[in-house]
Amino acid sequence: MKKNLKKLNLKKEILLVDNAPAHLDVETLKAESITCIFIPPNTTSIMQPMDQDVIESMKRRYRKQLLNKLLFEGETMRRRLHVPLFKFGKH
């Protein structure tokens, strides 16, 4: 973000942040002179409805590819992942 601001010759930074735990903490952002505006908890899906479909689609594809790999590569793949196949059915 800093690199883009310098490139565009912009001096002020405002960052919209949701309540996801993966974000940097507020103190770190303040130290970088970034103004944070927090959106209300659990509103990301309302503000970004496409995210739900895109993420769900990616999860489905990932699970399908993983299952196909486990089924078609059999024991070799299970040993490489160190995960018994029966554990997938318990979730």
Order of alpha helices (4+ residues) and beta strands (2+ residues): alpha-beta-alpha-beta-alpha-alpha
